[in-house]
Amino acid sequence: MNNSKVLITGATGFVGRSVLPFLTARGFMVVGAGRSPFQHEGAKHICIGNIDGHTDWKGALEGVEVVIHLAARAHQMGETRDELHLYKEINFEGTVNLARQSVLAGVRKFIFISSIKAMISDAHAEPLTESFSCNPLEPYGISKLMAERELINIAGSTGMRVVILRPPLIYGPGVKGNMESLIGLVKRFPVLPLAGIENRRSLLGVKNLASAIETAVVSERADGKTFLVTDGEEISTSELVRRLASVFNPSCRLVRLPQWLWHWAEKVPFLASRVMKLSGSLPVDSSYFTRVTGWKAPYSMLEQLK
């Protein structure tokens, strides 16, 4: 299927900007749908406005065999309660609308990029697997899980093949959120008090995600399944910051805070959530995807950070 015509939604977003050139370089005929225009050799761009249950995808889906649905509303800092309905409208209703129009357009395979947040909202000590019971507590994760379940229903009643990928935190060029904040700290400060954090987290570089998506496109064994996808290693926050420093600021060094200070900070209301993001664990076991498809992350973290 390497010469298949593929639609990538969210083509101008953080993930799409890496997935689109990755697939065009491998011979796929790519249609990129996004809000802002772009130019990339081997790809056609179609402007799409707001994504919801009423978006018209007819022009974008013409001749498309595979849909890779990246577009979504991610967690927004400082959002108000009046904006929470957008998660359902974009991530659930928008996804279902696209899937139903894909069926009518003759699309053979629909690849949905979901999130580990569809399973869990907090830290978790033991590695997550696909058999873990899903219990998202935040609107983002809830909307993703709703979309997953309806896609499975659509696949069962229509024959369109669906593959669901659940990545953990994704990093790469243009990354936002917690990873952007850590990189900013490493760049600005010669010393950071982040040594000695012995948690375990799984991450996924955006180029490894692009490779996993290609595998989901071409592998028939992936059809109808849901997979967790990671770089294939567990890393502590301390080790992550060391690797960031090696790339972005080699003179930055880490020092260790007393353990009691971390325990105290975990109990302070306005600090607790920030400390949990630094010290909480969320390991993810992605071996099922490897066993089913033979995929293995082709790029190391350092390669992708550079």
N, C-alpha and C positions, 0 to 999 in steps of 0.2 A: 504493500500500500504506500510505498515511498513516493509514488507519483500521483497520489490522491489529491483531490482538491479539498483544502481544509479551511474552515472558518475559525478564526481566533477572535473571540470577543475580549474587550479590554486590551486591545493590541497596543495602545499607547500608555498603558499603566506600568507600574513597577515590574510585574512579572512578564507582561506581554512584550515589553521592549527587549527582553532576552529570549523569550520563547520564539517569537516571530523570526528573527534572523537565524536562530538555531535550526528551525525546520526548513526554511528556504534554502539554507546551505546544504541540506540533505535531500533536496530534489522535490520537496512538496510544493504544490501550487497553493499559495496562501492568499486568502482574503482576510484582511485585518479590519475589524470593526472597532471604532473608538470615537470618542468625542472630538478629539483634535486631529487635524490632518497630519500625515507623515509621508515620507518618501523612502522606499526601500526597494532595491532592485530585486525583482522576482516576486513582489507582493503587490496586491491591489488593495487600495484603501477605500472603505465605505464609512462615511460619517453616520453615526447613530446618536440620536439625542438621548433623552432619559430612558432608562431601562425599567420597565414595569410590566404589568399584565396586559398592556395595550400596545407595546412597541411592535412596529411592522418590520419583520425580518425578511420579507419576501425577496427583495433585491439582493440582500447579502447571502441568502441561501441558494441562489440559483446555481445548479450544477455541483453543489457541495456534497461530499461523501462523508466527511467527518467534521463534527463541531467540537471545538475545545473551548469550554465556557470558563473564562477567567474573570470576567467582569463581575464585580460585587461591591457592595458597600462594606468596607472594613470598619473596625472600631474607630470611632472619632473621639479625640480628646475634647472635653469641654462641651459636648453636645447636650441639648436640653431634652426634657421629656417629650416635647412636641415633635422631636425629630425621630423618636424611636420607631415610629411606624414605617420609616423608610427601609429598615432592615427587611421587614416582611415584603414590602412592595418590590424592592429590588432583588433581594437574594432568593426569595421564595416565589412570588408571583411572576417576577421577571424571568426566572429560570424555567418555570413550568410553561409559561407562554412560549419561550424560545424552543423548548423541547417539543411541544405540540406542533408548532409550525415546522420544526425539523422533520417530524414524521410526515407531514403533508408534502414536504419538499423532496422526500425520498432519501433523507440522510440515513446512512447505514450505522454510524456509531456516534455516540454522544459522550464526551469525556468531561466530567464535572470536577472542577477543582474546588473541593470543599475545604475543611480545616479540622485540625485536631480539636478545635473549640466546639465542634459538633458533638464531641464525646464528653468533654470535661471543661470546666471553667477555672478550676483551681490547680494548685500543685498536687502531685501524686508521687509517692515514693517508688512504687513498683512499676516496671515497664508496661506501658499500655500495649495491648494487642487488639486485633480486630474483633475479638470476642468480648471485649470490655463493654459493660452495659453503659449506654449513652445517657448522660444526665447534664446537658448544658443548662446553665443558669442565666446567661446573658443573652440579650436579643440577637446578637450576631450569631452565636453558636446555635441558638434555637432556630433561627431562620435557615441556616445551612442544613441542619438535620431535617427540617421539614421538607426542604428541597430534595435532599437525598431520597427520602421515603417516597415522595411523589414521582421522582424519576424512575424508581424501581417499579412502581405501579404502571407507569406509562410503558416502560420496556416490556413488562409482562403482558400487556394488552395489545401491543402493536408489533412487537418483533424488532424494534430498533434496539440495538445493543448499547448498553450503558456501562461505563467504567467510572468509578468514583475514587478519587485520590484525596487523602487527608494529610496534608503536610503540617509539620509543627512550624515554629518561627522560621520564616524564609529570609535569607540575607543575600545581598548582591548590590550592584550599582543602583543608587537611588533609594536605598532602603530607608524607611522611616521608623518611627516608634522607638522602642527600647534599644534596638541595635544602633540606630542613629545616635541616640543619647550616649551610649557607651563609647562609640567612636569619637564623639565630640569631647568627652571627658579625657580620653586617651590623648587626643591631639592638644588639649589645652593645659594639662597638668603634668609636671615632671614626676609627681608621686601620687599614687592612689591607694587608699586603705582597703584594698579588695583582695589581699592575699588570704589564704586559709579558708575560703568558702568551698566546702567539699560537697556541694550538691551535684546532681546529675541531670543534664538536659540534652535533648536531641534537637538538632537543627537541620536545615536543608538549604544548601546553596541554590541560587536560582538557575544556574547552569545544570546542576544535577536534576532539578525539577524539570527542566526542558528535556533532558535525556529520558527521564521517567515518563514524561508525556509521550514522547516518540515511541517508547516501548508499548505504552497503552494503546497507541494508534495501530501499531503493526501486529501486536500479539493477539491472536484469537483466544488464547488461554486466559487473557485478562477479562474477557467479555462477561458482563453480568456480575462483576465482583467489586468489592470495596477494599481499598488498600491503604495502609499507613506507609508513608514514604519519607525517608530521612537520608542524611549523609552516611549513615551506618556506624556512627560512633556516638558515645555519650561523653559529654564534656562539662566540667565545672565552670562556674562563672569566673573563677580565678584563672583557669587555663584559657578561657575565651579571651579575657582581657590581656593576658600575656601574648596571645597570638595577634590580637588587634594591635598591641604596642609594637610587635616585631615588624608590622607592615606600616603603621601610620605614625609611630613616634618611638623609635628604638631606644631613646634615652629615658622613656617613662619607666619607672620601677614601682613594684607593688610592695606595700608593707601590710603587716598583720595587725588587726584590731583585737583586743581582748574578746573572748567569746561571750562574756557576760554583757558586753555592750550591744552585741547583735540581739541577744535575748531580750534586753531591755527595749531596744528599738522596735522589736516585733510586737510589743505590748502598747506602744504609743499610737493612738488612733491615726494621726496624720502621717506617721512614718510606716505603719504596719504594711500597707499595700506596696510601698516602694521597696521595703526590705524583702518582702516575699518575692517580688520580681527578680531580685538579686540572688536570694539564697534558697528559694524554693526549688524543688526537683520536679522534672517532668520528662522522664526517659520514655522513649518510644521504640518499640520493637518492630522493625520493618522487614523482618526476614520472610514473612509470608509473600510479599511482592517478589522477592528474590527467588523463592522456591517455585512460584507459579510461572514466572516469566523469564527467569535467568538474569534479570537486571541487577547490576551492581553499580553503585555511584562511581562515575568515571573521573571525577575531579575531587582533589583534597580540599579541605577548608582553606589552607594557605594559598593554594592556586587561585581559588575564587576570591579571597580577600585581596590578593594582589591585582 
